[in-house]
Amino acid sequence: MRSQKGVVKVFCFLVLLAATQMRAQVEYVDPTIGNVGILLVPTRPTVYLPNSMIRMYPLRADALDDRIHGFPLTISSHRISELFSIMPGDGAPAAYDQETTTPYYYSSRLRASGDVTEFTATERAGYFRFTFPGSASLVLANRIAGTLSLHNGNIVEGEEQFDGMKAYVYGEFSAPVTATSTSANGKQRLVLSGKARTLEFRYGISFISVEQAKKNLQHEIPSAGFDAIKAAAKAKWNQTLGRITVEGGTEAQKRVFYTALYRSSERMINITEDGRYYSNFDHKVHTDPRPFYVDNWLWDTFRALEPLQTILNPQMEADKLQSYVRMYQQSGIMPTFTILTGPYACMNGNHSAPWFADAWFKGVRDFDLPVAYEGIRKRSLDVTMLPWRLGPRTSLDEFYSQHGYMPALRPGEKETVAEVHPFEKRQPVPVTLGNSFDDWSIAQLARELKKPDDEALFMKRAANYKNLFRVDKALMWPKDDAGNWIEPMDPKFDGGMGGRDYYDENNGYTYTWDVAHDYAGLFAMMGGREKAEANLDQLFREPLGRSKYEFQAKFPDSTSMVGQFSMGNEPSFAIPYIYDRLGAPWKSQERVRMLLESFFPDTLQGIPGDEDGGGMSAFVVFSMMGFYPVTPTVPTYDIVSPVFEKVTIHLRNGKDFVISAPHASRQNKYVQKIVLNGRPLDRVWFRHSDLVQGGRLELTMGDTPNRQLGSKPESFPPDSITIHPEAYQ
């Protein structure tokens, strides 16, 4: 009897093991991770298909808000209101429970009425299914100025107007409804009622016309069939997420990984409809065989998200880059923060330059590089570099060109340059550092295009970061227009809200390391690699010097602190990898694993800062796989400590790149030995060409640092200031 029980137990274990191994990737995604922000904007449990126009989440403050205020029909773009809204009952906010969230399907039940809302989506059409204990009652309303109307008892047409453009909806209810219409403040509200206990609402969205919205619906959801659309959406997500398969690790780590990959698949947004798209860059409808993408925020995404998509979807990356080329041709300005409504004046820098360069040197060539170069060159030389401004050069830009840095105001000195944003200020240190990096990327493209004069010009500008390194403090420090260091100045805390008088969202300790194009030059100014390593160690140990609440009140973006290192903001992403350039890669392995474990759990607060368009999530995807693109434009990756025992990237060219790390675990986080395609490596980096050709990276893991691996200067990752991309092919 005991032996029979033993056989049954073994059989059950094997069945469970097989089921776990066969679990679809989408089933690991938990869209509620990060739904309660540390201080700023939370993530949302968004239903969408990758890079598609339709996106829906319940309208509420965050996941702790016990009331839903409505369900948008889609989300137009960053910093733009959700479009249209539908809500069971009388339209008033209502408490809810029994919520189910996945990338492809959402459902919840209103507590008082028992009304159930379900949702799934295609690329340009959405599908609601409402179940009522009694008769149907709904409110469909404009979220912003617009109109709505009901025709023939079940057809809805409407539009909304925002920032010089319009969104259109065409929808069909599965059963007759009656409507009472009210309007206020330019918005319309339809109170709908019907006899059906189950009521479906299929709709299309368009930025061209109501007629095109109807076509979008007819093409993508031509007839009723909620469950079939839901199944198709699930299959699409499994296809997308299945481009990377992982083995080993914990269930929680898989949830974090695949949720991060899901978040990395939202932007940019393809707004092409039947080969046409409306562009608010020139206010015209265009016909084009290639898709047109909008809505990405390069300050947040050029470091990790775009490099990740260059690996996973190189043709889509080319289409996105060509979209930027068309935006430049249509508007006369190369954007760096593009949203649906046009180029947006946000953050600082000219980060379209490293994005174009990174893709080009990684073999993505299907875009018009000469026109792109024209646009990014013009953005660098002819457009102001002032934060949160788009326009011609100012007196401060002239100063930058002559002196090689953005000048700061002295304490108490009032702003005299009218173009400076009253809240965002000059941000002189990150403006200088960011544009130094961007100009370096332009120089690499100038060499590629055989423009030696431009190459020399931009390489000179790439060295401007050196003008703000203060040797006696070993920190990047603001200067006034006379060339004097700003004093008194606390680099941890001064500069007003977010440090914007001198820095931006982070303090001087973070920005000191924001020199991805010339770490060797930075180390030399610090006094050599040994001193630089000690400074980097101290970054993670340096105390705040005040209470947490005092620090966070002034630096709400700079969250999840380890000493003066902030995991919650994008300029920090490359910092833990810098040890690879100092001969101590085991410290990178240790730091990255610590940061992942400490700040990215599978919980409501599992995102340590703003998840701006997928940038934070792409950092997680790369780091959990065990490699990272430290310097966009350089086609190499640093190796760190993979979380999983095996990662397989299924490339679009039909090949696989496998990262094998048997026995990788929380304890075995140190890389002992590296073998690439059967060839031992004495360095902790590999080429993009190694990846795209397919192959196998084998890592021997252990619980003790291998202090010799990658410790010799000749084995360091390439010194990017002297990059010659042909050497990395």
N, C-alpha and C positions, 0 to 999 in steps of 0.2 A: 504493500500500500504506500509505504514511504517512497519507494522508487518511482511509482506512478505519479505521485505528487511532484517529485523532483523533475520528472520528464515534462509534466504540465508547466511547471514554473519556468524551465528552460525554454520551452516552446513559446510561452507567453512573452518571455524576455526577448526572444529573437523577433517575434512579431512586432513588439514595441520598438525594438531597435530599427527594424526595417522601415516601420512607419515614420520614425523620426528622420531617418536618412532620406526618405522620399518626400519629406514635407516640402511643399512649394515655397519658394522664397517669399512670395507676397504674404504668406501666413505669418511670417516673422515681423512684418511691419506693424508698428504700433503708432498710429498718427497722433496719439495723445502725448507722446514724449515731448517735453518742453512746453506743454500747453499752459503752464504757469511760469511766467517770466521771472528771472532773478530780480531784475529791477525794471527792465524795459519791456518791449513788445513780445508777447508769447508766440509760439508757433500755433497753428490752427490744424484741426483734424480735417484736412482738405481732401475732397474727392475730385480727381481729375485724371486724365490720361497724360502721359509724358509730353510736355511742351505744347499743350493744347489750350484752346481759347476758353473752354468751359472749366470753371473751378468753383466749388461750392463748399462752404462750411457753415455751421450754425452761428448766427450772430449773437455774441455774448461777450462779456468782458474777458473772461478766460475760463478754464475748465472748472474753476471753483464757483463760478456764477451759476446759481441754481435755476436761472430763467433763460430761455431762448427768446430773442426778440424778433426772429424771422430767419428765413433762409434766402440768401441772394441767388439770383439765377446765374450770375457769374461774377467774377472779380475782374475789374478792367485792367488794373496795373498798380504798381507800387504808388502809394500816397494818393490814390484816387479812390473814391468811395466805391463800395460794392454796387452792382447794377441790378435794379429791380429787386423785389422781395416778395416772397409768398409765405403765408403763415396760416396754419389751421386755426379754426375758431374765429374770434372777433378781431384778431390781429394784435391784441395786447400781449405784452411779454408774459410767458407762462412757464411755470416750473415743469421740469421734465425728469425722466429717469429711463432706465432700460436702453441706454445708448450703445450703439454698435458703430465702430469706426474702422474703416479699412481704406486703402487708396482708391478702391473702385466702387465702394458701397457704403452708405450711411443710413442709419435708422435711429429713431428715438420715439418715446411715447410721452405725451403731455400728461402730467400726473392727475390733474383735476378732471379733464374731459375724457382721457383715455385715447385721444386721437393719436394715430401713429403716422409718422412721416418717414418715407424711404426715398433714397435718391441714388441714381447711378448716371453715368455720362458717356458720351462719345466725344469727339474732338470739338465739334461746333454745335452740339445739341445736348440737352439735358433731359432727364426723365425722373419725375416725381411720381410716387404712388402713396396716396393717402388712404388710410382706413379709419372709418368713423364708427363708434358704437351706435350712433344714431344717423341722422341725415347729414349730408356734406355741408360744411361751412368753412369758407376760406376768405382770406383777404390777400389780394394781389395789388401791389403798390409800387409807385416810383420811389426810388431811394434819393434821386436827385431830380432836378427839373425835367419834366417830360410829360408824356401822355400815355394813356392806356384805353383800350376799347374792346368790347365783347361783341362778336358778330355770330349770327346763326346759332346762338345758344351754346356754342362750344369753342369758338375760335377767338383767340386773343391776339391783338396787334398793339405794338407800342414802341416808343422811342424815349431815349434820355439824352440830354445835351450836357456836354462838359468840355471845357478847355478847347473850344473851337471845333469839336467833332461830335458825332452822335453814335449811340448804340441802339440797335433795333432788335425787337423780339417778335417772333411769330410762334404761337403755341396752339395746341389742340387738347381739349379735355376729352376724356373717354366717354362722358355722358353729359347730357344737357345741364346747364347751370343758368341761373339768372343773376343779374348784376345790378347793384345800386352804386352809382358813381358819385364820388365827392372829390373836391379839389381844394388845395390850399398851398400857398407859397410856391406856386408853379408846379406842384406835384399832384398826381391823380391817384385815387384809391378806389379799387373795385371790391365791394363786399359781395362775395359770391355764395350762392346756396344751391343745393340740388338734392335729389332724392337718393342718389347712389350712396351706398355704404363704403364702397371702394371706388376711388376716383383717381384716375391717372392723368398726368399732365406732361405731355411731350412738347418740347419747344426747341427752336433754333435761335441762335444769336448771330448777328451780323454787325459789322461796322460799315457796311455799304448801303443796305436798304432793307426794308421789310420783306420785299420780294426775295432778296438773297437769303434772308433768315429762313424764309419758307423753303427755299431750295436746300439749304443746309439741313433742315429737319427731314425733308423728303429723301435726301441722299443717305442720311446716317441713321434715322429711325423712321423708316417709311410706314411702319404699321405698329400696332400695339404688340407688346411682348417684353415686359420689364425684365423678366428673368433671363431672357436671351441676351439682352443688352448688358445686363450685369455679368453674365458669364463671359461675354466677349471682352468686357473691360478687365475682368480678372485675368483672362488669358493674355491680354496685352501687357499687364503689369508683370506677370510671370515671365514673359518674354524679355521685358526690359530689365528686370531685376536679375534674371537668370544669366545675364551676360557676365556676372561674377558669381561663382559658386565657392562656398567655403566649407571646410571640414574641420572638426575640432572646436575648441572654444566652448563656452557655456551657452545655454539657451538665452540668457540675458545679453551676452555679447552679440549673438546673432540678431537679436531684436534691435539692438543699438545699430549694428552695421547695416542691416537692410532698411531700417527706418531712415538712416542717414543717406543711403543710396536713393531711396524714394524722394527725400527732400532735395537731392541733387538733380532731380529729373523734372523740376517744375518750370524752370526758365532756361533759355528764352522762350517766348511764346510765338508760335506760328499763327499769324493772322491771315494767311492766304485762304481765299474762299473761291473755289472753282477757277483757279488760275488767276484770280484778281485779288487785289488788296487795296484798302484805303490807307494812305499814308498821311498822317498829320504833319509830316515834315515839309510837305509842299501842298497839302490840302487837296490831293487829287487821288482818283482811283487809277491804279496801274494794272496792266496785264503783263504777267511775267511767268515763264515756265518754272522758275525757281521759287521756292517758298520765301516769304518775307517774315523775319523774326523781329520782335520788339521786346522790351522789358528785361533789361539786365542792368546791373549796378556794378560797374567794373571795379570801383574802389574795393568792393567786397568780394568780387568773384574772380579777378584775374589771377590771384595767387593759387587757387586750388580748384574751384569749380570748372573753369574753362579748360585747364590742363587735364582734368579728369575726363571731361567730355571729348577732348581731343583724342584720348585713348579709346574711349568706348564708342564714339560716334563721329569719326573724322569727317564724313561727308556732311553731316548736319552742322558740324563746326564750320566747315567751309561756307555753307549756306548762311550761317549766322554772320560770318565775317563779311560776306558779300552783301548782306543786308546793311551792315554798317557802311560799306562803300556806297550803296544806293542812298542811304540817309545823308551822307556827305554831299553826294551829287544833287540831292533834292533840296537841302537846306543851306549848303555852303559852309557847314561846320561839322567836323568830325566829332560825334558825341562820345562821351565817356560814361554817361549815366542815362541810358535811353529808356523811355517809357512809352506807353501807347500813344500819348498825346504829343510826343516830340522830344527833342533834346532837353534834358533837365539839368538845371544848374545845381549840382549836389556834390558835396565833399570837395576834394582837391585832386590835382594831378591830371596827367594826360595818359591814363592807363589803357587806352586803346592801343598805344604803341607796343607795350610788352605783350599784349594779347595777340596782335597781328604777328609780331616777331616770333613768339613762342610757337604758334601754329605753323608758321612758315618753316622754321628750322626743325620742326618735327615731321615735315613732309606733307602738311596740309597745304596744297597749292591751288586749289580750285577757287580762287578769288582774284580780283584785279589788284595785284600788289602795287603797280605804279600809281594808280589812282588812290589806293589806300595810303601810300607813302605821302602823296601830295597832301592828303587831308590831315594826317598826323603831324607832318612838318608844319603845316599852316597853324594847326592848333598849338604847337609849341612856340612858334615865333610871332604869330600875328594876333592871337587871342589872349586875353588876360588870364593869368594863372591864379588870380584871387579866388579864394574858396567861395563856393556857392554863387558864382557869377559867370555869366556867359556874355561876352562883349569884346570890344577892341582893347588893345593894350592901354595901360594907365601909367601914371608916373612911377608907380611901384614896379611895374614890369620893366620900364626903362632902367630903373635902378638895378634890378636883378641882372639885366643884360650887361651892365657896366661893371658891377661889383661882385656878381656871382652868389648873391644870397638875398633872401627877402628880409628887409630890415624890420626890427621890432620897435614898438614904442617903449619909451622909458616909463617906469612906474609913475602914474599920475598924468602922463602926457595924453592929451586928447587927440583923437583921430582927426586928420585934416584931409584925407583922401576920400571923396564922397562915394566912390565905388565900393569901398570896403563894407561888407555886410555887417550891420549893427550888432548882430548876435554872434555870427561865426568868426568875426575878427580877421586878423591877417594870417594866423596860424603859420608863422614864419619858418619854424623848423621843419614840420612835415611838408610844407610847400617846397622848400629847398631840397629836401631829401628825395621826395617823391618825383619831382621833376628831374633831378639828377639821374635817377634810375630810368625814368621814361626816355630822357634824351640819350642815355646809353643804348637803350633798345633801338632808338631811331638810328643811331650810329651803325649798329649792326646791319640794319636794313639798307642804309646808305651804301655800305660796303658791298652788300649783295647786289645792289642796283648800279654799282660802279659809279658812285658819286663821291669822289675823294674829298672834295672841298666840304661837302656836307658831313662826311664822316669825321673829318678833323674838327669841324665846328661843334658837332654834338658830343664828340669825345671830350672836348674841352669843357663843355657844359656839364658832362657827366661827373666831372671832378668837383663840382661846386659844393658838394656835401662837406668837403674838407674845410670849407670856410667857417663852418659852425661847430667844429669839434674843439672843445676846450681841453687842452692837454692837462692842465693842473687839476681839473675835475674829472677827467676821463669820461665826459658826457657831451652830448650834443646840447648846445647852449645858444640862446638867442643873442643877436647883436643889434645895436642901434645903427642908425644911418651914418654915424661917424666911425663905425668899426669898433665900438666899445662893447664889452660884454655887459649884458643887463644885470645890474646889481641894485639893491639886493634881490635875490631870486632863489626860491626854493624849488629845485627841479622835480620834487615829488608832488608839489601841491599848488604852486603859484600859477597864475595865468587866468584866473576867473573860472567860470563854468566850463568844465571839460578841458581846462588849461588852454583855451583857444587864443588867448593873447600871445601865447608862445608855441603851444603844441596843438593837439586836436584829439579829443576823446581819451587820450592817454598822456602820460607825463614824460619827462625827459629820460627816464630809465628805459622805457620801451623804445622810444625813437632813436636812442643811441645805437641800436642794433639794426635799424632799418636802412641798411646799405647793402642790399642783396647782390649788387653788381660789382662790389669791390670789398669783400670781407678782408682780403689780404691788406689792402690799403688801410682799412680801419684798424686791424691788429697792429700794423706798423705805427700808427699814430698813438696807439695805447702803450707802445713800448715793447712790442713783440708778442709772440703767441703765448708765452707763459703768463705774462701780465694780463693778456686778453682773456685767457681761460679763468684766471682768478676773478676778473671783473664779471665774467659770465656766471661763475659760481655765486658771486655776491648778489647778482641780480635776483636770484631765487631765494636769497636769505635776508636781503636788506629789509628792515622793518618799515612799516608804514609811517611811523613817527607820530601817529595820532590814532584816535579811535577809528574803527571801521566805519561807523555811521557818519563821522565827519568826512572821511575820505570819500565814501560812496556818494554822499550828498553833492559833492563837487564833481566826481568822476563816475556817473552812473553807467557809462559804457565800459569802464575799466573794472570789470567784475571778475570774480573767481580768482583771487590773488594768491600767488605763491611768492612771498616776499614782495618785490616790485614787479614781478611778472604777472600779466593779466591774460588768462585763458579766454576771456570773454570778448576779445576784440581782434580783428583781423591782422593788424600789423605784428601781432605776437606769433603768428603761426610758424614762421621759419625759425624763431629764436632757439627752441630746444634742439634743432638740428645743427646749429652752428658749431657744436663740439666736434662734428665730423671734420671741420676745417682747422681744428686745433689739436688734432692727434689724440683725441679722447672720445671716440665714437661710442664707447660703452656708456658714457654719460648721456648721450642722446638717447640711446636705447632705454636707459633707466628713466630719464625725464619724460619721454613720450608715453611710456607705459603708465607712469604715475599720473600724468595729466588725464589720460583716457579713463583710468579707473576712478579718479577723484571727481571729475567734472562731467562725465558723459554716462550716467546710469540710465537704465530704462524706466524712468519715472517722469511724473508731471514736471519736475524741475530739472530734467535731464539735458538742457541746453544752457551752457554757462553765460551766454550773452545773447544779443540779437542774432537770430538766424536770418541774415540778410540775403535772401535770394539763393541760398544753397551754399554759400561760402563756408560757413561753419561746418556744415554736414560733409562737404567734400574733404575738408581737413580730416574728419573722422574716418571717412572711407579709405583715404590714402594711408593714414597712420595705422589703422587696424590691419590693413593688408601688409604693412611693413616697409613702405617706401614713400617718398615725398618729393615733389618738384620744388626744390628750395629757391631756385632762381628762374622764374619764367623768362624765356628766351634761350636759356641754356638747355639743350636736349638731353639732360641727364637726370637721374633720380638718386637720392640718398637712401641707403638701406638702414632701417632701424629694426625694431623688435616686433615681428608679426604676432597678432593676437591668436591667429588660427594656425593649426598644424598644416593646412593646405589651402591655398587660394588659387583658383583657376580663372583667368580672364579669357573669355571667349571673344576673340577679336573679330571685327567685321570682315577681315580678309580670309576667314575660315581657319586661322591658326589659333593655338592656345598658348598663353604664357602662364606657366605654373610657378608658384612660390611654395616650396616644400620646406616645412619647418617642424619635423617630427619632435614631439615632446615639448613643444612650445606651451608655456603655462605662465601663471603669475610668478612662480619662482624661477622658471627657466626663461628668463627674459633677455639674457645676454647672448649675443651671437659669438660663437666660438670659431666657426669656419664658414667660408662662402665658396660655393662651386657654381659656376654658370656654364650650362651646357657641357658639363664634364670637365671644365677647366677651372682649377682653383684660382681664386682672386685674393689678392692681398690688399684690396681696397673695399670701401663700403659704399660704392656707387656703381651704377650701370647706365648704359646708354638707352635712349628711347628706341634706337634702331635694334638693340638687343630684344626689346619688348615686342615691337611690332613684327619682327621676324618669327616670333614664337620661340618657345624654348622652355628651359627649366632652370630656375634659380633655387639652389639647395642650400639651406641654412642649418648648420648644426647648432643647437641651442643648449645652454647650460645655466646653472644658477650662480656662476661666478664670472665676473668680467674678464674678458680676454683683452688685456691692456696693450698687447702688441698689434692686434689686427687693426689696420688702418692708422697706425701711429706714426708712420714715416711721411715726411712732407711730400715725397714723390707719389704717395698713394692717396693724397687728399683729393676731394672732388675738384674739378677743374676751376682754376682761377678765372672767374667769369669776366674780369675786366679785359683780359687778353683773348677772349673767345675767338676761335676760328671754327665755325660750325662744321666745315668739311671734315675736320678731324674726328668728329663724333658720329659720322654716318656709318 
